[in-house]
Amino acid sequence: MRDQISEVLSQAKELEKKYRELTGKPLGITGEVAEFASAELLGLELAGARQAGYDAVRHVNKNTQVKFQIKGRCIPSGASPGQMLSSIHLDHEWDIVLLVIMDEDYEVLSIYEADRPAIKEALLVPGLKARNERGVLSVAKFKSIGREVWPGDEAKPGRY
């Protein structure tokens, strides 16, 4: 089934490129591509559709699993600095947030992770309304509180 999903996403990427050329707007496949790619690259198991709070899990042992919320960001070449992530909800169940950074062709460039305490601390710092009320972080802030987990030695650029 993974091969079929990979093929469908490959077709979706091509459709997205055509749509963007025609309209100048993205088609909205970033999240789905990010979820599938990070599951494949990091060995995660995707959660069911519309699972509140997390998108994938890693089974540590028989009784323990780590829950991942996955955020994708397509950053075209020449994009302005200050790119933002979608909302991170502290009232939902998750342990780690992954940020999947992709190029304009939806190819994964890197994956960063940040754990719940680091995200919570960053979101609760007094200041910006977007950060405090809507749970929004910039890509730069996420990178500064997280760590890059892909690519590693096993990375295969252009795979997704």
N, C-alpha and C positions, 0 to 999 in steps of 0.2 A: 504494500500500500504506500510506503514511503516514496517509492519510485514514481507512482502515479501522482502523488501530491507534488513532488518535485517538478514533474512535467507540467502540471496545471499551473504552478506558480511561475514556471518559465514562460508559459504562454501569457499569463497575466502581466508579467513584466513587459513583454512585447506590446501588449494592448495598452499598458500604461504609458509607454513611450509615445505611441501613436496619439493617444488621447491628449497627452501633454503638449505635443507638437501642434495639435489642432486647436486646443483651448487655452494653453498656457497655464493650466491648472493640473495638479496631481489627481490621480484617480482614487487614491485612498487605499492602497494595498500595503502600506508600510508596516502596519502592525502584524498582519498575517505573515509577511515575508520574514520579519524579525523573529517572530515566534518559532516558525519552522526552522529557520537557519540556526538559531541559537540552540534549539533542541538537538539538531543534527551535529553541530560543531562541538557542543559541550556535553553530549550524552544525556540529555534531559528527557523526561517523559511529559508530553503535553497534557494539560488538564482538559477536562471536558469544556465544550463551548459554554460561554457565559458564566464561567466559574468566577464568582466575586472575589477579587483580591489578588489571585495569583493565576498564572498562565501555564506553569510547568512545575514539575517536582523532580527531585533527585532522591532516590531511596538510599539512605545512609546504612541502615540495617533493617531488620524485620519490623521494628517498631518505630523507627524514626525516618522522617523525610524532611527535606528542606524545600520550602515553597518559594518560587521565583515569580516576581512580577516582571514582565518584559516590556520595555519601551524601545521603540524603533525610531530612528531619525535618519531621514534621507537628506544628505547635505551635498547639494550640487557644487561643482567647482565654481569658485567665485562667489559663494554664498556670503552674505554679510555675517559678521560675528554677532553673537547674542542669540543664537538658536536656542529654543526652549523645548522642554519635554512636555508631554501631556501630564495631567494631574496624577499625583501619587497620594493615595488616600491612606492616612494613618489608622483609620478606623476599620480597615479591611485586614484580612489575614494574609500575611506574607512575611518572609524572612529576609530575602535579598531582592534588590532590584537590579536587573540587567539592562544596560543601555547598548543597543545594537546600532552601530553607526554604519550607514551605507552610502555609496556614491549615487549619482543620478540614475544609474542603471540598476539600482537595488542590489548591488554586489556588496557583500559585507567587507568592511575595511577593518573594523575592530569591535571588540565587545568589552565593556567595562562592567564591574559589579560594585555595589555598595550595600552594606548591611543595614538593617533596620535602625540601630542606634545612630549611625552616621547620618542617615536620611532624616530621621526625626530631629536630630540636633540642627541640621541645616534648614529644615522647614520651619522650625519654631523660633529661629533668630528674629528678633523684632526688626521690622523694616518694611520690606516690599509687600504690598497687598496681594500680588499674584502668588508670591511664595507662601505667605502666611495663611491666606484664606482659601486659595485654590490648590495648594500643594504643588506648585510649579517650580521647577529648578531649571537653570540654564544648563546647556551641555557642558560648558566650561566648569561650572560649579560641581556638577556630577562627577566629572573627571577628577577634580581636585579632592573630592572626598572618597572616591572609589579607587579601584585598581584595575588595570587592564588584564583580562583573562584570556583573550584571544586577539591576535594570532599568537601562537606559540611555535615551538619547533615543528609541530605537526600540521601547521596551517597550510592550507591549499588555496591561495588567492584565486578568485574567480570561480570558486566552486558554487557559490550561491549568489 
